[in-house]
Amino acid sequence: MSTTICQVMGFIVSSLGLAGCIAATGMDAWSTQDLYDNPVTAVFQYQGLWRSCITQSSGLTECRPYFTILGLPAMFQAVRALMIVGIVLGIFGLLVALFSLKCLRMGNMEDSAKANMTLTAGIMCIVAGLCAICGVSVFANMLVTNFWMSTANMYQSGMMQTLQTRYTFGAALFVGWVAGGLALVGGIMMCIACRGLVPEETHYKAVSYKSAGYRSGTAYETKKIPVVDNNTVKSDEGRRSYPSKYDYV
């Protein structure tokens, strides 16, 4: 019962993590304009993986997608690739985990096959969570580097020279970190549940019975004789049931 609960909980947690990864990838607020030095502004800018948006004080929002791929920074494209790979692995992992649930019976599938499928699904979910966490962390590192570089350019020789737009963490980063962690935890739970699905091996020797005929008076009767697999143990009745040459003397 505990194995089934652990497997189902791992599937549910991984599903929540995958949903969060999809939501984070599609969100536009990966980086938002820093308003520390200028809290009152008529234009607010924020950027995502697929487009950049501008919100005016009047409430009008205008978004412009990135029409180029080669013109984007290499790290930015790496973040896109990590998030997409994590989503694809998570989808395939959840499909495999769905068919390997112990509470569902798929034909004559054995428990050992379900254990292997559960382990595979858990590993795929773990890799998907790591991809999401790595992608979000790489983007966050880019933001931190650009932030301090912009700050260094703004202040030169102890006085402000230029006013530049700086970007800080957006809501999508926190959603991606939480979603990646959920996918990672769900995959670990499914890997733990895999051990409980493997059938235990028994060390008992199987004993089979066969019929042996002998004459008793005028009738021909049959009698079951135990036969052990290793042919090392025989009962006294089994030895007496076979006729020998002394029986006819």
NUFI-129289 format. One record per residue (C-alpha): residue number from 1; y, z, x. Coordinates in Angstrom, 2 decimals. Layout:
N
+-----+---------+---------+---------+
! num !      py !      pz !      px !
+-----+---------+---------+---------+
! NUM !       Y !       Z !       X !
...
+-----+---------+---------+---------+
// end
This chain:
249
+-----+---------+---------+---------+
! num !      py !      pz !      px !
+-----+---------+---------+---------+
!   1 !    0.00 !    0.00 !    0.00 !
!   2 !    2.41 !    0.85 !    2.82 !
!   3 !    1.65 !   -2.50 !    4.49 !
!   4 !    2.57 !   -4.38 !    1.33 !
!   5 !    5.80 !   -2.42 !    0.94 !
!   6 !    6.76 !   -3.05 !    4.56 !
!   7 !    6.02 !   -6.77 !    4.21 !
!   8 !    7.98 !   -7.14 !    0.98 !
!   9 !   10.93 !   -5.14 !    2.30 !
!  10 !   10.98 !   -7.28 !    5.45 !
!  11 !   11.04 !  -10.41 !    3.29 !
!  12 !   13.91 !   -9.08 !    1.16 !
!  13 !   15.98 !   -7.92 !    4.14 !
!  14 !   15.46 !  -11.25 !    5.89 !
!  15 !   16.52 !  -13.08 !    2.74 !
!  16 !   19.75 !  -11.08 !    2.64 !
!  17 !   20.34 !  -11.84 !    6.31 !
!  18 !   19.81 !  -15.57 !    5.77 !
!  19 !   22.20 !  -15.57 !    2.81 !
!  20 !   24.81 !  -13.81 !    4.95 !
!  21 !   24.37 !  -16.35 !    7.76 !
!  22 !   24.90 !  -19.23 !    5.36 !
!  23 !   27.97 !  -17.54 !    3.89 !
!  24 !   29.44 !  -16.79 !    7.31 !
!  25 !   28.90 !  -20.35 !    8.52 !
!  26 !   30.73 !  -21.77 !    5.52 !
!  27 !   33.64 !  -19.31 !    5.60 !
!  28 !   37.05 !  -20.41 !    6.91 !
!  29 !   38.25 !  -17.03 !    8.22 !
!  30 !   36.54 !  -17.00 !   11.60 !
!  31 !   39.87 !  -16.48 !   13.34 !
!  32 !   43.07 !  -15.30 !   11.63 !
!  33 !   46.65 !  -15.24 !   12.83 !
!  34 !   47.68 !  -12.02 !   14.51 !
!  35 !   50.65 !  -10.49 !   12.68 !
!  36 !   51.20 !   -7.54 !   15.00 !
!  37 !   54.52 !   -8.77 !   16.42 !
!  38 !   55.57 !  -10.69 !   13.32 !
!  39 !   54.39 !   -8.94 !   10.14 !
!  40 !   56.70 !  -10.99 !    7.91 !
!  41 !   56.00 !  -14.71 !    8.08 !
!  42 !   56.25 !  -17.64 !    5.72 !
!  43 !   53.06 !  -19.26 !    7.04 !
!  44 !   49.69 !  -17.65 !    7.65 !
!  45 !   47.07 !  -19.59 !    9.61 !
!  46 !   43.32 !  -19.09 !    9.85 !
!  47 !   40.51 !  -21.23 !   11.20 !
!  48 !   36.80 !  -21.69 !   10.65 !
!  49 !   33.97 !  -23.71 !   12.13 !
!  50 !   34.67 !  -26.75 !   10.01 !
!  51 !   38.38 !  -26.72 !    9.16 !
!  52 !   41.72 !  -24.96 !    9.69 !
!  53 !   43.87 !  -23.69 !    6.83 !
!  54 !   47.51 !  -22.72 !    6.32 !
!  55 !   48.69 !  -20.44 !    3.52 !
!  56 !   52.38 !  -20.46 !    2.66 !
!  57 !   54.38 !  -17.62 !    1.16 !
!  58 !   54.54 !  -19.53 !   -2.10 !
!  59 !   50.76 !  -19.20 !   -2.44 !
!  60 !   49.94 !  -22.79 !   -1.59 !
!  61 !   46.96 !  -23.22 !    0.75 !
!  62 !   46.29 !  -26.40 !    2.65 !
!  63 !   43.11 !  -26.96 !    4.66 !
!  64 !   42.49 !  -29.73 !    7.14 !
!  65 !   38.93 !  -30.45 !    8.37 !
!  66 !   38.15 !  -31.25 !   11.97 !
!  67 !   37.80 !  -35.02 !   12.06 !
!  68 !   36.49 !  -35.06 !   15.61 !
!  69 !   33.39 !  -33.73 !   17.30 !
!  70 !   33.82 !  -34.72 !   20.92 !
!  71 !   37.39 !  -33.44 !   20.96 !
!  72 !   36.34 !  -29.87 !   20.19 !
!  73 !   35.64 !  -27.35 !   22.99 !
!  74 !   32.05 !  -27.13 !   24.22 !
!  75 !   31.74 !  -23.44 !   23.34 !
!  76 !   32.97 !  -24.18 !   19.83 !
!  77 !   30.25 !  -26.79 !   19.37 !
!  78 !   27.69 !  -24.36 !   20.80 !
!  79 !   28.64 !  -21.83 !   18.13 !
!  80 !   28.11 !  -24.45 !   15.45 !
!  81 !   24.71 !  -25.34 !   16.88 !
!  82 !   23.59 !  -21.70 !   17.09 !
!  83 !   24.51 !  -21.00 !   13.49 !
!  84 !   22.78 !  -24.14 !   12.21 !
!  85 !   19.63 !  -23.44 !   14.23 !
!  86 !   19.58 !  -19.86 !   12.92 !
!  87 !   19.86 !  -21.04 !    9.32 !
!  88 !   17.09 !  -23.64 !    9.71 !
!  89 !   14.73 !  -21.16 !   11.38 !
!  90 !   15.50 !  -18.56 !    8.73 !
!  91 !   14.69 !  -20.98 !    5.90 !
!  92 !   11.35 !  -21.99 !    7.41 !
!  93 !   10.54 !  -18.36 !    8.22 !
!  94 !   11.16 !  -17.26 !    4.64 !
!  95 !    9.02 !  -20.10 !    3.28 !
!  96 !    6.13 !  -19.06 !    5.51 !
!  97 !    6.65 !  -15.39 !    4.60 !
!  98 !    6.65 !  -16.23 !    0.89 !
!  99 !    3.16 !  -17.77 !    1.05 !
! 100 !    1.86 !  -14.94 !    3.23 !
! 101 !    2.80 !  -12.08 !    0.91 !
! 102 !   -0.18 !   -9.83 !    0.27 !
! 103 !    0.77 !   -9.37 !   -3.36 !
! 104 !    0.36 !  -13.13 !   -3.95 !
! 105 !   -3.05 !  -14.77 !   -3.90 !
! 106 !   -3.10 !  -18.38 !   -2.72 !
! 107 !   -6.58 !  -19.76 !   -3.37 !
! 108 !   -9.20 !  -18.35 !   -1.00 !
! 109 !   -6.79 !  -17.47 !    1.80 !
! 110 !   -8.18 !  -14.70 !    3.98 !
! 111 !   -6.25 !  -11.65 !    5.14 !
! 112 !   -6.45 !  -12.77 !    8.76 !
! 113 !   -4.67 !  -16.03 !    7.90 !
! 114 !   -1.97 !  -14.12 !    6.03 !
! 115 !   -1.55 !  -11.81 !    9.01 !
! 116 !   -0.95 !  -14.76 !   11.33 !
! 117 !    1.50 !  -16.31 !    8.88 !
! 118 !    3.37 !  -13.02 !    8.54 !
! 119 !    3.64 !  -12.69 !   12.31 !
! 120 !    4.94 !  -16.26 !   12.59 !
! 121 !    7.52 !  -15.68 !    9.86 !
! 122 !    8.66 !  -12.45 !   11.50 !
! 123 !    9.16 !  -14.13 !   14.87 !
! 124 !   11.13 !  -16.97 !   13.26 !
! 125 !   13.38 !  -14.51 !   11.44 !
! 126 !   13.96 !  -12.55 !   14.65 !
! 127 !   14.99 !  -15.72 !   16.50 !
! 128 !   17.23 !  -16.71 !   13.57 !
! 129 !   18.98 !  -13.33 !   13.67 !
! 130 !   19.46 !  -13.56 !   17.43 !
! 131 !   20.96 !  -17.05 !   17.07 !
! 132 !   23.45 !  -15.80 !   14.48 !
! 133 !   24.42 !  -12.76 !   16.56 !
! 134 !   24.80 !  -14.87 !   19.72 !
! 135 !   26.90 !  -17.48 !   17.91 !
! 136 !   29.28 !  -14.93 !   16.45 !
! 137 !   29.53 !  -13.07 !   19.76 !
! 138 !   30.36 !  -16.26 !   21.67 !
! 139 !   33.14 !  -17.07 !   19.19 !
! 140 !   34.46 !  -13.51 !   19.44 !
! 141 !   34.51 !  -13.79 !   23.23 !
! 142 !   36.53 !  -16.99 !   22.93 !
! 143 !   39.05 !  -15.23 !   20.69 !
! 144 !   39.42 !  -12.29 !   23.07 !
! 145 !   39.96 !  -14.60 !   26.05 !
! 146 !   42.52 !  -16.75 !   24.25 !
! 147 !   44.30 !  -13.67 !   22.89 !
! 148 !   44.90 !  -12.14 !   26.31 !
! 149 !   45.83 !  -15.48 !   27.83 !
! 150 !   48.41 !  -15.99 !   25.09 !
! 151 !   49.72 !  -12.47 !   25.62 !
! 152 !   50.07 !  -13.08 !   29.36 !
! 153 !   52.00 !  -16.29 !   28.71 !
! 154 !   54.32 !  -14.59 !   26.23 !
! 155 !   55.34 !  -11.83 !   28.63 !
! 156 !   56.44 !  -12.96 !   32.04 !
! 157 !   58.50 !  -10.92 !   34.45 !
! 158 !   58.71 !   -8.07 !   31.96 !
! 159 !   60.48 !  -10.03 !   29.23 !
! 160 !   59.41 !  -12.26 !   26.37 !
! 161 !   59.73 !  -15.94 !   27.24 !
! 162 !   58.00 !  -17.79 !   24.43 !
! 163 !   56.59 !  -16.93 !   21.03 !
! 164 !   53.02 !  -18.18 !   20.62 !
! 165 !   50.52 !  -17.91 !   17.79 !
! 166 !   47.69 !  -15.55 !   18.60 !
! 167 !   44.43 !  -15.28 !   16.69 !
! 168 !   42.23 !  -12.27 !   16.08 !
! 169 !   38.88 !  -11.53 !   14.47 !
! 170 !   38.33 !  -12.89 !   10.97 !
! 171 !   36.11 !  -11.60 !    8.18 !
! 172 !   33.43 !  -14.22 !    8.92 !
! 173 !   32.66 !  -12.61 !   12.28 !
! 174 !   31.75 !   -9.28 !   10.72 !
! 175 !   29.69 !  -10.99 !    8.03 !
! 176 !   27.81 !  -12.92 !   10.71 !
! 177 !   27.10 !   -9.80 !   12.77 !
! 178 !   25.76 !   -7.90 !    9.76 !
! 179 !   23.73 !  -10.88 !    8.56 !
! 180 !   22.19 !  -11.43 !   11.99 !
! 181 !   21.26 !   -7.77 !   12.20 !
! 182 !   19.59 !   -7.88 !    8.78 !
! 183 !   17.57 !  -10.94 !    9.71 !
! 184 !   16.52 !   -9.25 !   12.95 !
! 185 !   15.44 !   -6.04 !   11.20 !
! 186 !   13.58 !   -7.98 !    8.49 !
! 187 !   11.66 !   -9.96 !   11.11 !
! 188 !   10.68 !   -6.78 !   12.94 !
! 189 !    9.41 !   -5.25 !    9.69 !
! 190 !    7.24 !   -8.28 !    9.00 !
! 191 !    5.83 !   -8.15 !   12.52 !
! 192 !    4.94 !   -4.48 !   11.99 !
! 193 !    3.30 !   -5.28 !    8.65 !
! 194 !    1.17 !   -7.92 !   10.36 !
! 195 !   -0.97 !   -5.26 !   12.02 !
! 196 !   -1.92 !   -3.73 !    8.69 !
! 197 !   -3.04 !   -7.10 !    7.29 !
! 198 !   -5.64 !   -7.72 !   10.01 !
! 199 !   -9.10 !   -6.69 !    8.70 !
! 200 !  -10.79 !   -3.96 !   10.69 !
! 201 !  -13.91 !   -4.92 !   12.64 !
! 202 !  -17.08 !   -2.93 !   11.87 !
! 203 !  -19.58 !   -1.98 !   14.57 !
! 204 !  -22.56 !   -1.36 !   12.26 !
! 205 !  -25.72 !   -3.39 !   12.77 !
! 206 !  -26.71 !   -5.48 !    9.80 !
! 207 !  -30.25 !   -4.99 !    8.48 !
! 208 !  -31.99 !   -7.67 !    6.46 !
! 209 !  -35.24 !   -7.47 !    4.52 !
! 210 !  -37.98 !  -10.05 !    4.21 !
! 211 !  -41.13 !  -10.11 !    2.16 !
! 212 !  -44.56 !   -9.81 !    3.74 !
! 213 !  -47.80 !  -10.32 !    1.83 !
! 214 !  -51.00 !   -8.33 !    2.11 !
! 215 !  -54.11 !   -7.77 !    0.00 !
! 216 !  -54.58 !   -4.55 !   -1.88 !
! 217 !  -57.85 !   -4.55 !   -3.72 !
! 218 !  -58.00 !   -7.75 !   -5.73 !
! 219 !  -54.28 !   -8.46 !   -6.11 !
! 220 !  -51.84 !  -10.00 !   -3.65 !
! 221 !  -48.75 !   -7.85 !   -3.32 !
! 222 !  -45.45 !   -8.22 !   -1.46 !
! 223 !  -43.62 !   -5.58 !    0.45 !
! 224 !  -40.09 !   -5.54 !    1.95 !
! 225 !  -39.96 !   -4.92 !    5.69 !
! 226 !  -36.67 !   -3.99 !    7.43 !
! 227 !  -35.78 !   -6.31 !   10.29 !
! 228 !  -32.98 !   -5.34 !   12.71 !
! 229 !  -30.86 !   -8.01 !   14.38 !
! 230 !  -31.67 !   -6.94 !   17.95 !
! 231 !  -35.42 !   -6.76 !   17.16 !
! 232 !  -35.71 !   -3.44 !   18.99 !
! 233 !  -36.39 !   -1.06 !   16.10 !
! 234 !  -39.30 !   -1.47 !   13.68 !
! 235 !  -40.70 !    1.00 !   11.21 !
! 236 !  -44.29 !    2.13 !   11.14 !
! 237 !  -44.80 !    0.45 !    7.81 !
! 238 !  -43.53 !   -2.83 !    9.29 !
! 239 !  -46.05 !   -2.63 !   12.11 !
! 240 !  -48.94 !   -1.83 !    9.77 !
! 241 !  -48.05 !   -4.61 !    7.35 !
! 242 !  -49.18 !   -7.38 !    9.76 !
! 243 !  -52.96 !   -7.83 !    9.97 !
! 244 !  -54.66 !   -7.42 !   13.33 !
! 245 !  -58.07 !   -8.37 !   14.64 !
! 246 !  -59.42 !   -4.83 !   14.06 !
! 247 !  -58.85 !   -5.10 !   10.28 !
! 248 !  -61.82 !   -7.44 !    9.92 !
! 249 !  -64.35 !   -5.27 !   11.84 !
+-----+---------+---------+---------+
// end
